[in-house]
């Protein structure tokens, strides 16, 4: 009932339903209250109260609350910023298969925030999240393979992950596919596809995509540019799949 009310935007009813349940120890209700206080839905936004409810749910093993609590500690929202505690909660959620926690844990290992910097462990967590279809993890994993960080450099595998992320409208992945075609990394050099992906990335807000498109256009014939533009339109129509 509380969920139905929240989905309708009737947060007052959701609050009435969930508060007694949360006070009785219901982890899902505690998590839901945390979300309401975090986002200011039906209540004034209050990060400290959000942290309180997320903590109660997280301590019961509720993965969504563990992830959200990790985010609060990571960002210093409602608590002092504390990367080590963020890593603790991200790890607990990641081990339960939460792809957002897996991705964030990969970021912490890549940056060395709250843990010793470790590219191999970053790759491990990015891979788990990427295999669940999370586009940001797919993009980061593509970068790791592209640059040989934590893994042997492997352009084919980098391209695989960039392609999966690009298919979800990830503009930076689209740009990187264009760059690989421009440089001939793992694929034959192809200005038409470099222009196509640069153009698509630019249309999704990536400034480097626009620069790549304009740079490669200087080396193309008018008919090649026309072909690239046609391919870009077809790719967009296909929702970036099979381009």
Backbone as JSON, one array per atom type, in Angstrom:
{
  "sequence": "XXXXXXXXXXXXXXXXXXXXXXXXXXXXXXXXXXXXXXXXXXXXXXXXXXXXXXXXXXXXXXXXXXXXXXXXXXXXXXXXXXXXXXXXXXXXXXXXXXXXXXXXXXXXXXXXXXXXXXXXXXXXXXXXXXXXXXXXXXXXXXXXXXXXXXXXXXXXXXXXXXXXXXXXXXXXXXXXXXXXXXXXXXXXXXXXXXXXXXXXXXXXXXXXXXXXXXXXXXXXXXXXXXXXXXXXXXXXXXXXXXX",
  "N": [[0.83, -1.21, 0.0], [1.91, 1.25, 0.84], [3.92, 1.51, -1.08], [2.43, 1.68, -3.43], [1.15, 4.1, -2.98], [3.37, 5.83, -2.91], [4.3, 5.57, -5.53], [2.24, 6.83, -6.84], [2.77, 9.35, -6.12], [1.77, 10.13, -3.75], [3.0, 10.89, -1.11], [2.5, 11.46, 1.54], [0.67, 9.55, 2.44], [2.23, 7.27, 2.02], [4.24, 7.76, 3.88], [2.8, 7.6, 6.29], [2.13, 4.91, 6.2], [4.62, 3.57, 6.12], [6.18, 4.47, 8.29], [5.37, 3.37, 10.93], [5.91, 0.66, 10.38], [8.66, 0.73, 9.84], [9.6, 1.57, 12.32], [9.05, -0.7, 13.73], [10.99, -2.34, 12.83], [11.08, -3.22, 10.2], [12.97, -3.82, 7.43], [12.73, -3.08, 4.7], [10.84, -1.02, 4.79], [12.26, 0.77, 6.37], [14.35, 1.36, 4.61], [12.85, 2.56, 2.54], [11.86, 4.83, 3.83], [14.28, 6.11, 4.28], [14.97, 6.78, 1.63], [12.92, 8.62, 1.06], [13.51, 10.71, 2.87], [16.08, 11.32, 1.99], [15.59, 12.35, -0.58], [13.69, 14.3, -0.13], [10.94, 13.75, -0.31], [7.72, 14.21, 0.37], [8.5, 14.91, 2.86], [10.61, 17.3, 4.56], [13.8, 17.61, 3.01], [16.33, 15.71, 4.47], [19.3, 14.76, 5.27], [20.59, 13.6, 7.47], [18.58, 12.2, 8.81], [17.9, 10.46, 6.8], [20.26, 8.96, 6.69], [20.07, 7.72, 9.18], [17.85, 5.95, 8.85], [18.68, 4.44, 6.64], [20.92, 3.23, 7.79], [19.8, 1.56, 9.76], [18.38, -0.25, 8.15], [20.46, -1.21, 6.56], [22.09, -2.51, 8.4], [20.61, -4.72, 8.79], [21.13, -6.12, 6.58], [20.07, -5.26, 4.14], [20.47, -4.75, 0.84], [20.09, -2.53, -0.93], [19.92, -0.42, 0.88], [22.43, -0.59, 2.06], [24.02, 0.13, -0.13], [23.06, 2.79, -0.62], [23.75, 3.97, 1.79], [26.49, 3.77, 1.64], [26.9, 5.61, -0.43], [26.14, 7.98, 0.87], [28.14, 8.24, 2.83], [30.32, 8.34, 1.12], [29.92, 10.75, -0.21], [29.7, 12.53, 1.82], [27.2, 13.27, 2.93], [24.97, 14.09, 5.31], [26.6, 12.87, 7.06], [30.05, 13.03, 8.14], [32.38, 13.05, 5.43], [33.66, 9.92, 4.52], [35.63, 7.72, 3.26], [36.51, 5.12, 3.86], [34.46, 3.99, 5.39], [32.44, 4.19, 3.5], [33.41, 2.38, 1.61], [33.19, 0.03, 3.11], [30.36, -0.33, 3.25], [29.67, -0.32, 0.55], [31.0, -2.65, -0.2], [29.62, -4.68, 1.18], [27.09, -4.5, -0.03], [27.83, -4.94, -2.68], [28.75, -7.54, -2.63], [26.4, -8.82, -2.43], [25.49, -8.63, -4.92], [24.67, -6.17, -5.93], [24.72, -4.03, -8.55], [25.31, -1.3, -8.75], [26.69, -0.77, -6.43], [28.86, -2.45, -6.87], [30.06, -1.17, -9.06], [30.68, 1.35, -7.89], [32.45, 0.49, -5.92], [34.49, -0.46, -7.5], [35.33, 2.01, -8.54], [36.35, 3.2, -6.21], [38.56, 1.53, -5.66], [40.0, 1.99, -7.98], [40.63, 4.7, -7.77], [41.87, 4.72, -5.33], [40.64, 5.5, -2.94], [39.91, 5.26, 0.35], [40.75, 2.7, 0.3], [43.75, 0.8, -0.54], [45.16, 1.76, -3.66], [44.28, -0.15, -6.49], [44.34, -1.57, -9.41], [43.68, -4.09, -10.48], [41.75, -5.14, -8.74], [39.84, -3.19, -9.09], [39.13, -3.74, -11.76], [37.97, -6.25, -11.38], [35.58, -5.64, -9.93], [34.34, -3.79, -11.64], [33.89, -5.5, -13.79], [32.0, -7.33, -12.78], [29.81, -5.63, -12.4], [29.5, -4.66, -15.0], [28.82, -6.95, -16.39], [26.27, -7.25, -15.53], [25.04, -5.41, -16.99], [25.39, -2.68, -16.52], [25.95, 0.45, -17.72], [27.91, 2.45, -17.13], [29.85, 1.0, -15.81], [30.54, -0.76, -17.84], [31.68, 1.03, -19.66], [33.89, 2.0, -18.12], [35.29, -0.38, -17.81], [35.93, -0.9, -20.45], [37.76, 1.19, -20.83], [39.81, 0.33, -19.1], [40.73, -2.01, -20.35], [41.46, -0.9, -22.78], [43.56, 0.75, -22.06], [45.25, -0.95, -20.77], [45.2, -1.3, -17.95], [45.39, -2.93, -15.01], [44.79, -5.18, -16.37], [45.92, -7.1, -19.21], [46.62, -5.13, -22.08], [44.04, -4.95, -24.43], [42.55, -4.47, -27.23], [40.34, -5.52, -28.6], [38.66, -6.53, -26.61], [38.24, -4.18, -25.2], [36.81, -2.76, -27.12], [34.53, -4.34, -27.26], [33.28, -3.84, -24.75], [32.98, -1.05, -24.84], [31.19, -0.94, -26.96], [28.9, -2.18, -25.92], [28.24, -0.35, -23.91], [27.88, 1.94, -25.48], [25.62, 1.23, -26.86], [23.73, 1.75, -25.0], [23.42, 4.41, -25.05], [25.6, 5.76, -24.0], [27.55, 8.4, -24.13], [30.34, 8.92, -23.97], [31.43, 6.42, -24.4], [30.6, 6.03, -27.0], [32.09, 8.02, -28.26], [34.67, 6.98, -27.77], [34.62, 4.66, -29.31], [34.59, 5.82, -31.83], [37.09, 7.05, -31.77], [38.77, 4.83, -31.68], [38.31, 3.76, -34.21], [39.32, 5.86, -35.72], [42.03, 5.89, -35.0], [42.72, 3.33, -35.63], [42.85, 1.28, -33.75], [42.77, -1.93, -32.86], [40.96, -2.36, -34.83], [40.59, -2.02, -38.41], [41.75, 1.12, -39.66], [39.27, 3.55, -40.09], [37.73, 6.12, -41.42], [35.11, 6.79, -41.97], [33.5, 5.41, -40.08], [34.65, 6.49, -37.8], [33.85, 9.15, -38.02], [31.07, 8.75, -37.96], [30.61, 7.71, -35.32], [31.71, 9.78, -33.81], [30.01, 11.87, -34.5], [27.56, 10.89, -33.52], [28.16, 10.7, -30.78], [28.57, 13.42, -30.26], [25.99, 14.39, -30.69], [24.81, 13.43, -28.45], [25.83, 14.98, -26.5], [28.59, 14.95, -26.07], [31.51, 16.68, -26.09], [34.05, 16.1, -27.09], [33.42, 14.29, -29.02], [32.33, 15.89, -31.03], [34.6, 17.33, -31.74], [36.21, 15.26, -32.73], [34.65, 14.37, -34.9], [34.73, 16.68, -36.55], [37.47, 16.91, -36.99], [38.14, 14.53, -38.37], [36.58, 14.85, -40.59], [37.95, 16.61, -42.17], [39.67, 15.01, -43.54], [38.21, 13.54, -45.24], [36.26, 12.64, -48.15], [33.51, 14.39, -49.77], [31.52, 12.46, -50.38], [32.14, 10.4, -48.63], [31.65, 11.64, -46.19], [28.92, 12.02, -46.42], [28.09, 9.36, -46.45], [28.85, 8.61, -43.86], [27.16, 10.24, -42.35], [24.68, 9.21, -43.08], [24.91, 6.62, -42.06], [25.05, 7.25, -39.36], [22.49, 8.29, -38.87], [20.99, 5.98, -39.32], [21.98, 4.37, -37.3], [21.09, 5.7, -34.99], [18.34, 5.35, -35.37], [18.21, 2.64, -34.93], [18.51, 2.52, -32.27], [21.16, 2.58, -31.43], [22.11, 0.01, -31.62], [23.87, -2.67, -33.08], [25.41, -1.16, -34.88]],
  "CA": [[0.0, 0.0, 0.0], [2.81, 2.4, 0.88], [4.6, 1.61, -2.37], [1.44, 2.18, -4.4], [0.96, 5.53, -2.7], [4.58, 6.54, -3.33], [4.33, 5.58, -7.0], [1.25, 7.84, -7.28], [3.21, 10.65, -5.64], [1.08, 10.41, -2.49], [4.04, 10.57, -0.14], [1.96, 11.56, 2.9], [0.12, 8.23, 2.76], [3.37, 6.35, 2.12], [4.91, 8.05, 5.15], [1.96, 7.04, 7.36], [2.19, 3.44, 6.12], [5.96, 3.02, 6.32], [6.83, 4.86, 9.56], [5.23, 2.36, 11.99], [6.61, -0.57, 9.99], [10.09, 0.98, 10.02], [9.87, 1.61, 13.76], [8.97, -2.08, 14.21], [12.17, -3.06, 12.38], [10.96, -3.7, 8.82], [14.11, -3.25, 6.7], [12.31, -2.42, 3.46], [10.2, 0.24, 5.17], [13.35, 1.66, 6.79], [15.01, 1.81, 3.37], [11.95, 3.48, 1.83], [11.87, 6.11, 4.56], [15.56, 6.74, 3.98], [14.88, 7.37, 0.3], [12.05, 9.8, 1.15], [14.25, 11.8, 3.53], [17.2, 11.7, 1.12], [15.1, 13.09, -1.75], [12.7, 15.3, 0.24], [9.64, 13.34, -0.86], [6.7, 14.2, 1.42], [9.13, 15.41, 4.09], [11.76, 18.15, 4.21], [15.02, 16.84, 2.77], [17.08, 15.63, 5.72], [20.27, 13.69, 5.05], [20.89, 12.9, 8.73], [17.51, 11.23, 9.06], [18.07, 9.44, 5.77], [21.35, 8.09, 7.15], [19.54, 6.93, 10.3], [17.0, 4.86, 8.37], [19.51, 3.55, 5.81], [21.78, 2.45, 8.68], [19.0, 0.5, 10.38], [18.11, -1.27, 7.13], [21.74, -1.78, 6.12], [22.57, -3.42, 9.44], [19.84, -5.96, 8.64], [21.57, -6.78, 5.35], [19.3, -4.81, 2.98], [21.52, -4.32, -0.08], [19.83, -1.18, -1.41], [20.26, 0.52, 1.95], [23.88, -0.61, 2.18], [24.56, 0.96, -1.22], [22.74, 4.2, -0.41], [24.54, 4.44, 2.93], [27.82, 3.97, 1.08], [26.88, 6.87, -1.18], [26.08, 9.09, 1.82], [29.49, 8.38, 3.39], [31.22, 8.71, 0.03], [29.69, 12.14, -0.59], [29.62, 13.39, 3.01], [25.83, 13.77, 3.05], [24.38, 13.68, 6.58], [27.71, 12.35, 7.88], [31.33, 13.47, 7.59], [32.86, 12.18, 4.34], [34.5, 8.85, 5.08], [35.74, 6.73, 2.18], [36.65, 3.76, 4.4], [33.12, 3.5, 5.75], [31.74, 4.01, 2.22], [33.89, 1.11, 1.04], [32.59, -1.05, 3.91], [28.97, -0.55, 2.86], [29.66, -0.73, -0.87], [31.44, -4.04, -0.29], [28.53, -5.54, 1.63], [26.06, -4.51, -1.07], [28.4, -5.52, -3.9], [28.82, -8.99, -2.44], [25.03, -9.32, -2.62], [25.18, -8.53, -6.35], [24.18, -4.84, -6.32], [25.65, -3.58, -9.59], [25.74, 0.07, -8.49], [27.73, -0.88, -5.4], [30.03, -3.04, -7.52], [30.67, -0.1, -9.84], [31.28, 2.34, -6.98], [33.59, -0.13, -5.28], [35.54, -0.4, -8.53], [35.83, 3.39, -8.57], [37.17, 3.45, -5.01], [39.84, 0.85, -5.84], [40.73, 2.65, -9.08], [41.13, 6.0, -7.29], [42.59, 4.57, -4.07], [39.94, 6.23, -1.89], [39.43, 4.38, 1.4], [41.46, 1.42, 0.13], [44.94, 0.97, -1.38], [44.87, 1.78, -5.1], [44.46, -1.51, -6.99], [43.65, -1.67, -10.71], [43.14, -5.43, -10.7], [40.51, -5.26, -7.98], [38.88, -2.33, -9.79], [38.65, -4.5, -12.91], [37.08, -7.31, -10.87], [34.27, -5.11, -9.59], [33.74, -3.25, -12.87], [33.44, -6.62, -14.61], [30.75, -7.86, -12.22], [28.73, -4.68, -12.69], [29.33, -4.6, -16.46], [28.12, -8.17, -16.82], [24.86, -7.05, -15.22], [24.5, -4.45, -17.95], [25.51, -1.28, -16.09], [26.73, 1.07, -18.79], [29.08, 3.16, -16.63], [30.87, -0.03, -15.55], [30.99, -1.24, -19.16], [32.59, 2.05, -20.19], [35.15, 1.99, -17.36], [36.0, -1.62, -18.13], [36.51, -0.65, -21.77], [38.96, 2.01, -20.65], [40.86, -0.47, -18.48], [41.3, -2.87, -21.4], [42.05, -0.03, -23.79], [44.8, 1.33, -21.55], [46.07, -1.97, -20.11], [45.26, -1.03, -16.51], [44.86, -4.05, -14.24], [44.65, -6.29, -17.32], [46.72, -6.9, -20.42], [45.93, -4.31, -23.07], [43.29, -5.81, -25.34], [41.64, -3.56, -27.93], [39.1, -6.21, -28.97], [37.8, -6.56, -25.43], [37.85, -2.79, -24.95], [35.76, -2.42, -28.09], [33.32, -5.08, -26.85], [32.62, -3.15, -23.64], [32.54, 0.25, -25.34], [30.02, -1.15, -27.82], [27.74, -2.44, -25.07], [27.87, 0.92, -23.27], [27.39, 2.84, -26.53], [24.26, 0.8, -27.16], [22.86, 2.32, -23.97], [23.5, 5.87, -25.23], [26.71, 6.33, -23.23], [28.21, 9.24, -25.14], [31.8, 8.78, -23.93], [31.74, 5.14, -25.05], [30.43, 6.27, -28.44], [33.28, 8.76, -28.68], [35.84, 6.1, -27.77], [34.52, 3.8, -30.5], [35.03, 6.65, -32.95], [38.53, 7.26, -31.65], [39.43, 3.58, -32.05], [38.25, 3.68, -35.68], [40.21, 6.9, -36.25], [43.42, 5.5, -34.76], [42.96, 1.95, -36.08], [43.18, 0.45, -32.59], [41.97, -3.14, -32.79], [40.14, -2.44, -36.05], [41.21, -1.24, -39.49], [41.43, 2.55, -39.62], [38.05, 3.78, -40.89], [37.28, 7.48, -41.15], [33.64, 6.86, -42.05], [32.96, 5.03, -38.77], [35.12, 7.46, -36.82], [32.94, 10.3, -38.17], [29.74, 8.33, -37.51], [30.54, 7.65, -33.86], [31.95, 11.13, -33.29], [28.77, 12.62, -34.73], [26.56, 10.38, -32.58], [28.57, 11.13, -29.43], [28.32, 14.87, -30.18], [24.54, 14.6, -30.58], [24.44, 13.07, -27.08], [26.42, 15.95, -25.57], [30.03, 14.77, -25.84], [32.23, 17.71, -26.84], [35.15, 15.46, -27.81], [32.83, 13.68, -30.21], [32.23, 16.94, -32.05], [35.97, 17.63, -32.2], [36.65, 14.13, -33.54], [33.9, 14.43, -36.16], [35.23, 17.78, -37.38], [38.85, 16.6, -37.35], [38.19, 13.47, -39.37], [35.91, 15.35, -41.79], [38.96, 17.29, -42.99], [40.4, 14.0, -44.29], [37.21, 12.74, -45.95], [35.61, 13.21, -49.33], [32.09, 14.68, -49.51], [30.7, 11.24, -50.41], [32.4, 9.67, -47.38], [30.93, 12.34, -45.12], [27.49, 11.71, -46.62], [27.9, 7.97, -46.0], [28.94, 8.6, -42.4], [25.94, 10.86, -41.81], [23.6, 8.25, -43.29], [25.11, 5.54, -41.09], [24.72, 7.79, -38.04], [21.02, 8.34, -38.75], [20.52, 4.59, -39.21], [22.38, 3.88, -35.98], [20.16, 6.29, -34.04], [17.05, 4.67, -35.56], [18.32, 1.28, -34.36], [18.82, 2.7, -30.84], [22.61, 2.37, -31.25], [22.41, -1.43, -31.6], [24.29, -3.24, -34.36], [25.88, -0.09, -35.78]],
  "C": [[0.87, 1.26, 0.0], [3.5, 2.61, -0.44], [3.66, 2.16, -3.43], [1.24, 3.68, -4.22], [2.17, 6.34, -3.18], [4.66, 6.64, -4.84], [3.33, 6.57, -7.57], [1.69, 9.25, -6.9], [2.52, 11.07, -4.36], [2.01, 10.04, -1.34], [3.53, 10.65, 1.3], [1.4, 10.22, 3.34], [1.24, 7.22, 2.91], [4.08, 6.51, 3.46], [4.13, 7.45, 6.32], [2.05, 5.52, 7.39], [3.56, 2.91, 6.59], [6.55, 3.32, 7.69], [6.61, 3.82, 10.67], [5.92, 1.05, 11.66], [8.11, -0.43, 10.22], [10.45, 0.96, 11.5], [9.8, 0.22, 14.39], [10.12, -2.94, 13.68], [12.09, -3.61, 10.97], [12.02, -3.02, 7.95], [13.69, -2.52, 5.44], [11.66, -1.08, 3.75], [11.26, 1.24, 5.64], [14.08, 2.22, 5.58], [14.15, 2.85, 2.66], [11.88, 4.83, 2.52], [13.18, 6.85, 4.3], [15.55, 7.44, 2.64], [14.03, 8.65, 0.34], [12.79, 10.98, 1.78], [15.44, 12.26, 2.68], [16.75, 12.63, 0.0], [14.1, 14.18, -1.41], [11.33, 15.01, -0.35], [8.63, 13.22, 0.28], [7.2, 14.66, 2.77], [10.21, 16.4, 3.67], [13.0, 17.27, 4.01], [15.9, 16.89, 4.02], [18.05, 14.45, 5.61], [20.57, 12.91, 6.33], [19.83, 11.85, 9.03], [17.55, 10.12, 8.02], [19.13, 8.43, 6.19], [20.86, 7.17, 8.28], [18.77, 5.72, 9.79], [17.8, 3.91, 7.47], [20.38, 2.66, 6.69], [21.01, 1.29, 9.3], [18.71, -0.62, 9.39], [19.38, -1.98, 6.7], [22.26, -2.8, 7.12], [21.79, -4.73, 9.44], [20.17, -6.68, 7.33], [20.83, -6.37, 4.1], [20.25, -4.13, 2.0], [21.32, -2.89, -0.59], [20.2, -0.12, -0.38], [21.77, 0.57, 2.16], [24.53, 0.25, 1.09], [24.31, 2.44, -0.95], [23.54, 4.78, 0.76], [25.99, 4.66, 2.5], [27.93, 5.29, 0.33], [26.91, 8.07, -0.23], [27.46, 9.33, 2.45], [30.49, 8.83, 2.32], [31.14, 10.2, -0.27], [29.66, 13.1, 0.61], [28.26, 14.03, 3.16], [25.2, 13.22, 4.33], [25.39, 13.11, 7.54], [28.99, 12.98, 7.34], [31.78, 12.51, 6.48], [33.87, 11.18, 4.9], [34.56, 7.72, 4.05], [35.84, 5.3, 2.72], [35.29, 3.18, 4.76], [32.27, 3.31, 4.49], [32.12, 2.67, 1.6], [33.28, -0.08, 1.79], [31.18, -1.36, 3.43], [28.85, -0.93, 1.4], [30.02, -2.21, -1.0], [30.31, -5.0, 0.1], [27.43, -5.63, 0.58], [26.56, -5.18, -2.33], [28.45, -7.04, -3.8], [27.44, -9.65, -2.55], [24.58, -9.15, -4.09], [24.62, -7.19, -6.79], [25.16, -4.2, -7.29], [26.14, -2.16, -9.36], [26.83, 0.1, -7.42], [29.01, -1.46, -6.0], [30.79, -1.98, -8.32], [31.37, 0.91, -8.94], [32.48, 1.79, -6.25], [34.78, -0.17, -6.25], [36.16, 0.98, -8.62], [36.75, 3.68, -7.39], [38.53, 2.77, -5.14], [40.66, 1.51, -6.95], [41.38, 3.95, -8.59], [41.97, 5.87, -6.03], [41.98, 5.37, -2.95], [39.37, 5.24, -0.87], [40.04, 2.99, 1.36], [42.76, 1.7, -0.62], [44.55, 0.92, -2.86], [45.2, 0.41, -5.7], [43.65, -1.68, -8.27], [43.01, -3.04, -10.92], [41.82, -5.63, -9.96], [39.44, -4.36, -8.58], [38.29, -3.06, -10.99], [37.67, -5.57, -12.48], [35.67, -6.76, -10.63], [33.58, -4.46, -10.79], [33.17, -4.37, -13.73], [32.12, -7.16, -14.1], [29.57, -6.94, -12.51], [28.44, -4.62, -14.19], [28.55, -5.8, -16.98], [26.64, -8.14, -16.47], [24.23, -5.96, -16.09], [24.62, -2.99, -17.56], [26.47, -0.54, -17.0], [27.96, 1.82, -18.3], [30.21, 2.17, -16.32], [31.42, -0.58, -16.86], [31.98, -0.26, -19.77], [33.93, 2.02, -19.46], [35.97, 0.75, -17.66], [36.64, -1.52, -19.52], [37.78, 0.17, -21.68], [40.12, 1.2, -20.07], [41.54, -1.38, -19.51], [41.99, -2.04, -22.47], [43.44, 0.45, -23.37], [45.72, 0.3, -20.9], [46.27, -1.71, -18.64], [44.59, -2.18, -15.76], [44.65, -5.3, -15.06], [45.65, -6.05, -18.45], [45.92, -6.05, -21.4], [45.31, -5.2, -24.13], [42.23, -4.95, -26.03], [40.31, -4.23, -28.28], [38.13, -6.24, -27.79], [37.35, -5.16, -25.05], [36.69, -2.4, -25.86], [34.44, -3.11, -27.73], [32.56, -4.3, -25.77], [32.18, -1.75, -24.04], [31.26, 0.11, -26.16], [28.77, -1.38, -26.99], [27.28, -1.15, -24.37], [27.29, 1.9, -24.28], [25.96, 2.51, -26.9], [23.24, 1.26, -26.13], [22.96, 3.85, -23.95], [24.56, 6.52, -24.35], [27.61, 7.08, -24.2], [29.73, 9.09, -25.14], [32.24, 7.46, -24.55], [31.61, 5.29, -26.56], [31.64, 7.01, -29.0], [34.49, 7.84, -28.77], [35.8, 5.11, -28.93], [34.98, 4.56, -31.74], [36.53, 6.84, -32.95], [39.3, 6.0, -32.06], [39.42, 3.39, -33.57], [39.19, 4.69, -36.32], [41.67, 6.47, -36.15], [43.76, 4.12, -35.31], [43.4, 1.05, -34.94], [42.24, -0.75, -32.53], [41.04, -3.36, -33.96], [40.9, -1.71, -37.16], [40.81, 0.23, -39.37], [40.28, 2.83, -40.58], [37.49, 5.15, -40.54], [35.76, 7.6, -41.17], [33.03, 6.52, -40.68], [33.45, 5.94, -37.65], [34.21, 8.69, -36.83], [31.56, 9.95, -37.62], [29.64, 8.36, -35.99], [30.81, 9.0, -33.22], [30.69, 11.98, -33.38], [27.69, 12.2, -33.73], [26.89, 10.83, -31.16], [28.28, 12.62, -29.23], [26.83, 15.14, -29.99], [24.04, 14.25, -29.19], [25.22, 13.88, -26.05], [27.9, 15.81, -25.31], [30.82, 15.73, -26.72], [33.38, 17.12, -27.64], [34.66, 14.77, -29.07], [32.74, 14.68, -31.35], [33.6, 17.27, -32.62], [36.49, 16.51, -33.11], [35.97, 14.16, -34.9], [34.46, 15.49, -37.09], [36.67, 17.53, -37.84], [38.9, 15.58, -38.49], [37.53, 13.93, -40.68], [36.9, 16.03, -42.74], [39.72, 16.31, -43.89], [39.47, 13.14, -45.15], [36.72, 13.44, -47.21], [34.16, 13.53, -48.99], [31.23, 13.42, -49.51], [30.92, 10.4, -49.16], [31.65, 10.31, -46.21], [29.44, 12.04, -45.22], [27.19, 10.29, -46.14], [27.91, 7.9, -44.48], [27.68, 9.18, -41.76], [24.74, 9.93, -41.96], [23.69, 7.11, -42.27], [24.74, 6.01, -39.68], [23.21, 7.84, -37.84], [20.45, 6.94, -38.58], [20.82, 4.03, -37.83], [21.43, 4.42, -34.91], [18.79, 5.62, -34.14], [17.05, 3.29, -34.93], [18.65, 1.32, -32.86], [20.25, 2.26, -30.51], [23.0, 0.89, -31.19], [22.82, -1.88, -33.0], [24.78, -2.22, -35.37], [27.24, -0.43, -36.39]]
}
